[in-house]
Amino acid sequence: MKIPLTRIAHARSGDKGDISNVGLIASKPEYYPILLREVTAERVKRHFGRLVEGSVTCYELSNLAALNFVMEKALDGGGTISLRTDAQGKTHGAALLTMEIEVASGELTD
């Protein structure tokens, strides 16, 4: 079945220049393998589409049951020069949580 990431994770995000950084943290440790399987750098890049013009790198933080995504050329030059309504990475965490992933019904322990 398909579910939004918000069902099994929460996120924190920020920015530096034209780079956005999103930490995706599993709500429960048993959800971390689902994040590893379903939320790849490639899928994150596709999810953000034209908003992320550069590369997306994923760092695994298994001790925190979290993934950290670094998205380059993601802020149209950054907060001080961009004409975007929100040229900072603060909203990228919330946007990532809308991404839908596939899970088997037995994987969720609600």
MIDOSE-1310 file (N, C-alpha, C; in nm, 2 decimals, decimal comma, always signed):
residues 110
mkip	+0,08/-0,12/+0,00/+0,00/+0,00/+0,00/+0,09/+0,12/+0,00; +0,03/+0,23/-0,05/+0,11/+0,36/-0,05/+0,07/+0,45/+0,07; +0,17/+0,51/+0,13/+0,15/+0,60/+0,24/+0,24/+0,72/+0,22; +0,21/+0,83/+0,28/+0,30/+0,95/+0,28/+0,41/+0,92/+0,39
ltri	+0,52/+0,98/+0,36/+0,63/+0,96/+0,46/+0,59/+1,02/+0,60; +0,51/+1,12/+0,60/+0,47/+1,17/+0,73/+0,41/+1,07/+0,83; +0,37/+0,96/+0,77/+0,31/+0,85/+0,86/+0,41/+0,78/+0,94; +0,54/+0,78/+0,89/+0,64/+0,70/+0,96/+0,77/+0,78/+0,99
ahar	+0,77/+0,91/+0,96/+0,89/+0,98/+0,98/+0,86/+1,13/+1,01; +0,95/+1,20/+1,06/+0,95/+1,35/+1,07/+1,07/+1,40/+1,01; +1,08/+1,53/+0,99/+1,19/+1,59/+0,92/+1,23/+1,72/+0,98; +1,36/+1,75/+0,96/+1,41/+1,89/+0,99/+1,49/+1,93/+0,87
sgdk	+1,49/+2,06/+0,84/+1,56/+2,10/+0,72/+1,62/+2,24/+0,75; +1,71/+2,28/+0,66/+1,77/+2,41/+0,67/+1,85/+2,43/+0,54; +1,93/+2,53/+0,54/+2,00/+2,57/+0,42/+2,13/+2,64/+0,45; +2,22/+2,65/+0,35/+2,34/+2,73/+0,35/+2,37/+2,76/+0,20
gdis	+2,35/+2,89/+0,17/+2,37/+2,93/+0,03/+2,27/+2,87/-0,06; +2,31/+2,79/-0,16/+2,22/+2,73/-0,25/+2,21/+2,58/-0,23; +2,24/+2,54/-0,10/+2,23/+2,40/-0,07/+2,12/+2,38/+0,04; +2,03/+2,29/+0,02/+1,93/+2,26/+0,12/+1,96/+2,12/+0,18
nvgl	+1,94/+2,11/+0,31/+1,97/+1,99/+0,39/+1,84/+1,94/+0,46; +1,81/+1,82/+0,43/+1,69/+1,76/+0,50/+1,72/+1,64/+0,57; +1,69/+1,64/+0,70/+1,71/+1,52/+0,79/+1,57/+1,45/+0,80; +1,57/+1,32/+0,76/+1,45/+1,24/+0,77/+1,46/+1,14/+0,88
iask	+1,38/+1,15/+0,98/+1,40/+1,06/+1,10/+1,28/+0,97/+1,12; +1,31/+0,84/+1,13/+1,21/+0,74/+1,15/+1,14/+0,77/+1,28; +1,00/+0,76/+1,28/+0,92/+0,77/+1,40/+0,95/+0,66/+1,50; +0,98/+0,54/+1,45/+1,01/+0,43/+1,54/+1,14/+0,36/+1,47
peyy	+1,23/+0,31/+1,55/+1,34/+0,24/+1,49/+1,31/+0,14/+1,39; +1,20/+0,07/+1,41/+1,17/-0,04/+1,31/+1,12/+0,02/+1,17; +1,10/+0,14/+1,16/+1,07/+0,21/+1,03/+1,19/+0,25/+0,96; +1,31/+0,25/+1,02/+1,43/+0,29/+0,95/+1,46/+0,20/+0,83
pill	+1,45/+0,07/+0,83/+1,47/-0,01/+0,71/+1,38/+0,03/+0,60; +1,26/+0,07/+0,63/+1,16/+0,12/+0,52/+1,22/+0,24/+0,46; +1,27/+0,34/+0,54/+1,33/+0,46/+0,48/+1,45/+0,43/+0,40; +1,53/+0,34/+0,44/+1,65/+0,30/+0,36/+1,61/+0,24/+0,23
revt	+1,51/+0,16/+0,23/+1,46/+0,10/+0,10/+1,39/+0,19/+0,01; +1,30/+0,28/+0,06/+1,21/+0,35/-0,02/+1,26/+0,50/-0,05; +1,34/+0,55/+0,03/+1,37/+0,70/+0,02/+1,52/+0,71/-0,02; +1,54/+0,70/-0,15/+1,68/+0,71/-0,21/+1,70/+0,85/-0,26
aerv	+1,83/+0,88/-0,28/+1,86/+1,01/-0,34/+1,79/+1,04/-0,47; +1,79/+0,93/-0,55/+1,72/+0,94/-0,68/+1,57/+0,98/-0,67; +1,51/+0,91/-0,57/+1,36/+0,94/-0,55/+1,34/+1,08/-0,50; +1,43/+1,12/-0,41/+1,41/+1,25/-0,35/+1,43/+1,36/-0,46
krhf	+1,53/+1,34/-0,55/+1,55/+1,43/-0,66/+1,43/+1,44/-0,75; +1,37/+1,32/-0,78/+1,25/+1,32/-0,87/+1,13/+1,39/-0,80; +1,12/+1,36/-0,67/+1,01/+1,42/-0,59/+1,02/+1,58/-0,60; +1,14/+1,63/-0,59/+1,15/+1,78/-0,59/+1,15/+1,84/-0,73
grlv	+1,17/+1,75/-0,83/+1,17/+1,80/-0,97/+1,26/+1,91/-1,00; +1,21/+2,01/-1,07/+1,28/+2,13/-1,11/+1,34/+2,22/-1,00; +1,28/+2,20/-0,88/+1,33/+2,28/-0,76/+1,48/+2,25/-0,73; +1,52/+2,12/-0,75/+1,66/+2,08/-0,72/+1,73/+2,06/-0,86
egsv	+1,81/+2,15/-0,89/+1,88/+2,15/-1,02/+2,01/+2,07/-1,01; +2,07/+2,06/-0,89/+2,20/+1,99/-0,87/+2,18/+1,85/-0,82; +2,28/+1,79/-0,77/+2,28/+1,65/-0,72/+2,22/+1,64/-0,58; +2,17/+1,52/-0,55/+2,12/+1,49/-0,42/+2,20/+1,38/-0,36
tcye	+2,26/+1,40/-0,24/+2,34/+1,29/-0,18/+2,27/+1,25/-0,05; +2,26/+1,12/-0,03/+2,20/+1,07/+0,09/+2,31/+1,01/+0,19; +2,30/+1,05/+0,31/+2,39/+1,00/+0,42/+2,31/+0,92/+0,52; +2,35/+0,80/+0,54/+2,28/+0,72/+0,64/+2,33/+0,74/+0,78
lsnl	+2,24/+0,76/+0,87/+2,27/+0,78/+1,01/+2,20/+0,68/+1,09; +2,25/+0,55/+1,08/+2,18/+0,44/+1,14/+2,17/+0,45/+1,29; +2,26/+0,51/+1,36/+2,25/+0,53/+1,51/+2,14/+0,62/+1,55; +2,09/+0,70/+1,45/+1,98/+0,79/+1,48/+1,85/+0,75/+1,41
aaln	+1,86/+0,63/+1,34/+1,75/+0,59/+1,25/+1,70/+0,70/+1,16; +1,80/+0,76/+1,09/+1,77/+0,88/+1,01/+1,85/+0,88/+0,88; +1,81/+0,95/+0,79/+1,88/+0,98/+0,66/+1,89/+1,13/+0,65; +2,01/+1,17/+0,59/+2,03/+1,31/+0,57/+2,05/+1,34/+0,42
fvme	+1,97/+1,42/+0,36/+1,98/+1,45/+0,22/+2,03/+1,59/+0,20; +2,14/+1,60/+0,12/+2,20/+1,72/+0,09/+2,17/+1,75/-0,06; +2,09/+1,86/-0,09/+2,05/+1,89/-0,22/+2,11/+2,02/-0,27; +2,19/+2,00/-0,37/+2,27/+2,11/-0,43/+2,19/+2,19/-0,54
kald	+2,22/+2,31/-0,55/+2,15/+2,40/-0,64/+2,00/+2,38/-0,62; +1,96/+2,39/-0,50/+1,82/+2,37/-0,46/+1,74/+2,50/-0,42; +1,81/+2,61/-0,42/+1,75/+2,73/-0,37/+1,76/+2,85/-0,46; +1,77/+2,82/-0,59/+1,78/+2,93/-0,69/+1,88/+3,03/-0,65
gggt	+2,00/+2,99/-0,60/+2,10/+3,08/-0,57/+2,11/+3,11/-0,42; +2,00/+3,09/-0,35/+2,00/+3,11/-0,20/+1,92/+3,23/-0,16; +1,90/+3,25/-0,03/+1,80/+3,34/+0,02/+1,83/+3,49/-0,01; +1,96/+3,52/-0,03/+1,99/+3,67/-0,06/+1,97/+3,71/-0,20
islr	+1,97/+3,61/-0,30/+1,97/+3,65/-0,44/+1,85/+3,59/-0,51; +1,78/+3,50/-0,46/+1,67/+3,43/-0,53/+1,55/+3,51/-0,53; +1,47/+3,49/-0,64/+1,34/+3,56/-0,65/+1,23/+3,46/-0,61; +1,26/+3,34/-0,57/+1,16/+3,25/-0,52/+1,08/+3,31/-0,40
tdaq	+0,96/+3,27/-0,39/+0,88/+3,31/-0,27/+0,95/+3,26/-0,14; +1,00/+3,14/-0,14/+1,07/+3,09/-0,02/+1,20/+3,03/-0,08; +1,31/+3,11/-0,06/+1,44/+3,07/-0,12/+1,52/+3,00/-0,01; +1,46/+2,96/+0,10/+1,54/+2,89/+0,20/+1,49/+2,75/+0,22
gkth	+1,57/+2,66/+0,27/+1,54/+2,52/+0,28/+1,45/+2,48/+0,39; +1,39/+2,57/+0,47/+1,31/+2,54/+0,58/+1,19/+2,46/+0,55; +1,13/+2,48/+0,43/+1,01/+2,41/+0,39/+1,04/+2,28/+0,32; +1,16/+2,25/+0,29/+1,19/+2,12/+0,21/+1,16/+2,00/+0,30
gaal	+1,18/+2,01/+0,43/+1,14/+1,89/+0,51/+1,00/+1,86/+0,50; +0,91/+1,96/+0,51/+0,77/+1,93/+0,50/+0,73/+1,88/+0,36; +0,80/+1,94/+0,26/+0,77/+1,89/+0,13/+0,81/+1,75/+0,11; +0,92/+1,71/+0,16/+0,96/+1,57/+0,15/+0,86/+1,47/+0,22
ltme	+0,81/+1,51/+0,33/+0,71/+1,43/+0,40/+0,58/+1,40/+0,32; +0,56/+1,47/+0,21/+0,44/+1,44/+0,13/+0,47/+1,33/+0,03; +0,60/+1,29/+0,01/+0,63/+1,19/-0,08/+0,56/+1,05/-0,04; +0,50/+0,98/-0,13/+0,44/+0,86/-0,10/+0,54/+0,74/-0,13
ieva	+0,53/+0,64/-0,04/+0,62/+0,53/-0,05/+0,53/+0,40/-0,04; +0,59/+0,29/-0,08/+0,52/+0,16/-0,07/+0,56/+0,08/+0,05; +0,47/+0,03/+0,13/+0,49/-0,05/+0,24/+0,39/-0,17/+0,24; +0,44/-0,28/+0,30/+0,35/-0,39/+0,32/+0,27/-0,36/+0,45
sgel	+0,15/-0,41/+0,46/+0,07/-0,38/+0,58/+0,13/-0,43/+0,70; +0,20/-0,54/+0,70/+0,27/-0,59/+0,82/+0,39/-0,51/+0,87; +0,44/-0,41/+0,79/+0,55/-0,34/+0,83/+0,52/-0,22/+0,92; +0,39/-0,19/+0,93/+0,35/-0,08/+1,02/+0,30/-0,13/+1,15
td	+0,34/-0,06/+1,26/+0,31/-0,10/+1,39/+0,22/+0,00/+1,46; +0,14/+0,07/+1,38/+0,05/+0,17/+1,44/-0,01/+0,12/+1,56
